[in-house]
Amino acid sequence: MKPFIYLLWFGMLCLGSGLAFGQAPAQRPAVSRRPMSPVTTDVLSRTAINVAETSLGTALTSTSELTPIDTGVVFTADEFYQAVALHHPIVRQATLLNQEAQAQVQLARGAFDPKLFSDYNRKNFGNTLYYDKWQSGLAVPILPGGLDVKMTYDRNTGKYLNPENNVPSSGLLAFGVSVPITQGLLIDARRNTLRQARLAVTMADADRLSLINKTLFDAAKRYWDWYLAHQQFRWTERGYQLAQTRFLAVRQRALIGDAAPIDTTEALITVQERELQVQKAAVDWQNARLNLTAFLWSSQDGSDPRPVDLPDGVVPQAALSGLANQAQYQELLSRAVQQHPDLIKLATKQQQLTIEERYRRSLLLPKMNVGASLLSRGPLSEADYAGSSPYGFQTDNHKISVDFAFPLFLRAERGKLRQVQLKNQQIQLERQQVSRDIAIDVQRAWNELVTLEQRLVTQQQTTVNQQRLVQAEVDKFQLGESSLFLVNSRETKLIDYQIKQEELRSKYQQALASLWYTAGFNLSTRY
């Protein structure tokens, strides 16, 4: 009779006051895991595989059916870096820097292009031909020595022609050279421009590497932010499922009198709190996916890149630790002080200034050009040809010219030379400081990486110990020796530890990317 009365009393209490046992939690809309749009990138369209949890320990509770396992396409970090390096517009833009520098070299080579020229002047007035002058030829600059080879043909007639322009009726041929004797013999403006343009190609390569490294470093941070957001969602969702299951169990126990009715209210509050956490984690996960999607582009056959959307079914890879050792660090540090793009740019700039200094020193010399040409009359018809002629190419038929100039004070030349020398000294000092800064930045990144690895080991041990406390508290609660409040508190603490552990893993991967970036490289080149 008494059990029947107890059941009737509990039934009336359930009908009269829903607060006593709590209301059933509203169904939370599940986050869609289906792709929203087709993905053209090959690394995003592979067959889905099951991704089992590794290095996370056992489940939060002993109930194995409450441990969800993610299923989806694993988009690894290396695949992501590869996609960014191949298709991202900024990376494609970086490749144009080298092409622009090559175009600058071609522009500088234009100063040594052979040139055809022709000059024609005629004056006729009052039925009198004053003059009819025509000169044409070919000028060929020679890179070594700064020589200019020139071939001309002059044909001049007229009543009032200047006597120095008188030539044979068949015209006058000339073949000669112009040679700088002092200033311009070893280096001149044309060769100075060409040599600096060639060095600019090296600087463009360094700028290209810097831009690519920066883009991939930003991409790495976004990837591991996405990983952390994904793990936060998983753990908060798991905590929500556990709280929901525990609420239903406590409610059933209260109905049969095995638990206090007020425990259902406490269990319901826990469900509602964790539901809010899941909603926030879901939004953070979606936003992290959007940030990652900003780096995803696709291009085929040299076409313009098109943005690619990351489908919902794609999940990040597991985060590993212990990816760097002391030997790799020493090698990376040695390479950083030799091959860092910033140091390459400064070294190349210093080489350019050295060439500029040589050119400015040459301007302190007197300017003297010597020109010499062999002369011959133009070709004659066969009827006018009379064997050997004193008007052919002979040493006696020549034209010589000498140009000489020398500023007395050389103020402009000496001032410009001094400016170049001071700039060279500044670059040398900057190079030393930058080299030191790079070494310190690499050491700082390495220290942070080692510290994070140690913290991660400690956090893993803490998480395992907290998991034991949760299991012990659950066992005591089932025996009636603990309260629901203590179970929920320890379980919430365990979820926080799990999320903190994933946060350290994410920071470790970002610190690894930072180590390579500060050394002047990127993670896609670490193998």
ABEGO torsion letter per residue (X at the ends): XAAAAAAAAAAAAAAABAAAAEBBBBBBBBBBABBABBBABAAAABBBBBBBBBGAEBBABABAAABBBBBEBBBBAAAAAAAAAAABAAAAAAAAAAAAAAAAAAAAAAAABBBBBBBBBBBBBGGBBABBBBBBEBBBBBABGGBBBBBBBBBBBEAABBAAABBBAAEBBBBBBBBBABBGAABBAAAAAAAAAAAAAAAAAAAAAAAAAAAAAAAAAAAAAAAAAAAAAAAAAAAAAAAAAAAAAAAAAAAAGABBAAAAAAAAAAAAAAAAAAAAAAAAAAAAAAAAAAABBBBBGGBBBBBBBBBAABBBBBBBBGABBAAAAAAAAAAAAAABAAAAAAAAAAAAAAAAAAAAAAAABBBBBBBBBBBBBBBBBAAABAEBBAABBBAABBBBBBBBBBBAAGAAAAAAAAAAAAAAAAAAAAAAAAAAAAAAAAAAAAAAAAAAAAAAAAAAAAAAAAAAAAAAAAAAAAAGABBAAAAAAAAAAAAAAAAAAAAAAAAAAAAAAAAAAAAGBBAAAAX
